[in-house]
Amino acid sequence: MDKIITFEDFTKIDLRVGTIIDVNDFPEARNPAYKLTIDFGELGIKKSSAQITTLYTKEDLLDRQIVAVVNFPKKQIAKFMSECLVMGAVKENDVFLLSPETQVKNGSTVN
């Protein structure tokens, strides 16, 4: 654990729950990925790319709630602008999405 942060640093990270409302292939990405459109309630709709094609189909992802960091600056990925970072746990080379155990309001904070 080389990268120790302060509690103040942690409070700057805005983690929110959103629902994936659209999923598309992203053939321009270097690694296989999807383009996700996510509804964060009062925060609005944000887009993200995610390299999760080995574990999830587009049908698996549609209407699924996820956790994402919503206060990163936008990032250009190929011809796509990513507006948030979807969170996942990594096991070997697979990413398992983080999500609430039960349905919650879109835009809910994660503490």
ABEGO torsion letter per residue (X at the ends): XABBBBAAAAAABBBBBBBBABBBBBAABABBBBBBBBBAEAAEBBBBBBBAAAABBAAAABGBBBBBBAABBBBBBEABBBABBBBBBBBEABBBBBBBABBBBBGBBBX
